[in-house]
Amino acid sequence: MAYLNEHDKKLKKRYAAEKRFQLYGKAALLLAVAFLVFFFYDMIKTGYTAFSQTEIKAEVTFNEETLQMPNRAVSKADRDVLSRGFLRILPQVVEEHPEYMNTTQTLWVVAKGDVDQYMKNKPNRLNDREIEYISNLRGADKIRLAFNTGFFTTGDSKMPEIAGIYAAMMGTILVLVVTMLLSVPLGVMTAIYLEEFAPDNKFTQLIEVNINNLAAIPSIIFGLLGLAIFINFFNVPRSSALVGGLTLALMTLPVMIISTRAALRAVPESIRHGAYGVGASPWQVVWHHVLPVSMPGILTGWIIGLARAMGETAPLLIVGMMAYIPDVPSGVTSATTVLPAQIYTWSATSLRPYVERTAAGILVLLTVLLALNFTAIWLRNKYERKW
Amino acid sequence: MLITIIIILAVLSGLSFAYGAHRAKVWEDSKQRLSSRPGHYAWYAVIKFTVPSWLLLFAALLLKTTKIAVISPAVVLACSALLVIAGFIISSKKFSPLLNARVIVEKHIRYLLIAASLVSILTTVGIVFSILFEAIIFFKHVNVIDFLTGTSWNPDTAFLEGAGRESEHAAKPEFGSAPIFAGTFMITLISLSVSVPVGLFAAIFLSEYASNNFRKVFKPVLEILAGIPTVVYGFFAALTVSPLVVKVAGFFGLQADYTNALAPGLVMGIMIIPFISSLSDDVINAVPQSLREGGLALGTTKSETIKQIILPAAMPGIVSAILLAVSRAVGETMIVVMAAGLRPNLTWNPLEGMTTVTVQIVDALTGDQAFDSLATLSAFGLGLVLLIFTFIINLVSTYIVRRYRKIYE
């Protein structure tokens, strides 16, 4: 009996250990998921307010004098609560609406950053007089929170209330076009060579080792490469979309090659043999049969590479894409900023109103990236064929 | 001018294509048997007539952008014209239905493919040389041993040397990188102490306990963590986690800096979880089922089977996953740039600010010092150390994986 008791005790202990072990696994998973939930909650909480913007109904006088001295276009009390950014663009407003000239219009005008923060119950630097004026405005229904279209239609600014992500979005698109134009053909060609043509010799082994090594190299090293080779040796203009695109292309190349190879490898040998059997040449086999069949897989790889390049920041900082660039780039050689770099520059400023803009920029970036990744997954599931 | 030349060459290529296609069509219309498809003849014409000119243009462009030599566009144009005419005279004679254009065209396609594969080798060579070259200049001024073992990092006065004012009473720049390596080590350690247990246990649970549907949902969810851009993690670490760490430390009566090493370490650990869990999941799944059944048949519980049979069998793969995570953590930039400090600090206290190799690289290269100043070049010295470290880790992990494979195949 004593012996059996002893045995039971041991068994109980072992079962308890088993339960504990399972619990650790569940806890680990829970921790990761909880972090993810907390992270998204925190970002949305910080960022959603930036999608609305305080506007004030103000009387704006348009005439020769106020175009010269915009401060006189609005009343003195309004001047303290309106964005100086709006007053600066008065001539543009007249250009768009010539009929405003020599009249006084009642317009909804963007309020200054601290007023906006006050309206959103966030820390601000308004004095009592201004707060009183705003509550008067509120009583007269002359102040409102409207959807922040400016965030998507203007570039960076030193005034947080009119800073937007338009220039950065355009820059991102431009950089990614350069990246994809380079890395897609190079990646596909390399993958086709390695998978379909290359003999198994020292040379191909060298290429393979290289690709695997490149995939593991930290992204910042690619920034050093871009700086030393593209900027200092090939004299590509600093902070241009060209140098950013080239750097990111080299960085995403291993991803492209590895995913394309996987897609090509998934095509069964029988398809190749069938094509050879009717007299196709090696290239005809690839071009007419293997590539069309493996296209969904290759496309998935492109999207994943694109998403990777889109979120990358470190190498772009090194090649100078973190400068203050408020304008949409006019070409691949003009100064450009990209969305992640814009997020970085905003997060580095000390002005409070930029915090919500940074988080809002992050929300936009994450939305696009998640959409890209879901497209990739959807594509893979839809076209995945079991041979 | 460049655009003009490109347009001229493009038009010539188009004409060559049309010429080849036309010749082939004439043969086909006269019911001759062709040894290749008509398209092959067209491409054959393009390759033989205009490809040499394209290569010439490319070479001239390379020479021009690198400022080695400037070849005037007129010369390029004249040479291209000569090459096209020469190609036409030599190759148009060879046109015949018996010409095996397909083989020749495919040979050139293969050259193109090889050239594309060479880019990856060139990239590696470019990385190694660009970093080595600048690092050598740096190490001419700074002793390697001093660099690796010195404990004082103070590069800010390096610009005086460039300005010829090194004799003035400023402190000499110092490049002792031990505190930087220590900071990198510390933050890597913190991140691994989060990611290894969480990633490993998550992988074990997903591959051994969870149902198929559960795994299908939660594996992609974990992978979202790897898809979030690092700049976003950096913002999160600096804005949310750092103040949280300060608050919690304050609760325990400890003093923490706002740029403490703990916050970036923790966030980086979260980021690395999917790298560990995905790779471990793969190797755990690769352990043969017979080992599991053998263990269970001996009367072990499931967790005992996992701990004493599966994990030892999968250990090489897990170790290589951890090594890859180490190289990820060491090379990670944005999180530490945004959340860790700039102050080189030789300490064991993770609540103090520390700096890492990558932070110093970014700091040196985005600063306002001239490119040839020692402070800027120090980035390449640090980059070289980072590169060598990554290579070694990669080599070791490949070696381990290769050995492991031999056991179960």
Interface residues (C-beta under 8 A of the other chain):
Chain A: R14 Y15 A17 E18 F21 Q22 Y24 G25 K26 A27 A28 L29 L31 A32 V33 F35 L36 F39 D42 M43 T46 P185 L186 M189 T190 I192 Y193 L194 F197 A198 L206 I207 N210 I211 N212 N213 L214 A216 I217 P218 S219 I220 I221 F222 G223 L224 L225 L227 A228 I229 N232 F233 F234 N235 V236 L250 L253 P254 I257 S281 P282 W283 A307 M310 G311 E312 T313 A314 L317 I318 G320 M322 P340 I343 Y344 S347 A348 V355 T358 A359 I362 L365 L366 L369 L370 N373 I377
Chain B: T65 T66 K67 R102 V103 V105 E106 I109 R110 L112 L113 I114 A116 S117 L118 V119 S120 I121 T123 T124 G126 I127 S130 I131 F133 E134 P197 V198 G199 L200 F201 A202 I204 F205 L206 Y209 F218 P220 V221 L222 I224 L225 G227 I228 P229 T230 V231 V232 G234 F235 F236 A238 L239 T240 I270 I273 T301 K302 S303 E304 I306 K307 L324 S327 R328 V330 G331 E332 T333 M334 V337 M338 T358 I361 V362 L365 T366 F371 A379 F380 G383 L386 L387 T390 F391 I393 N394 T398
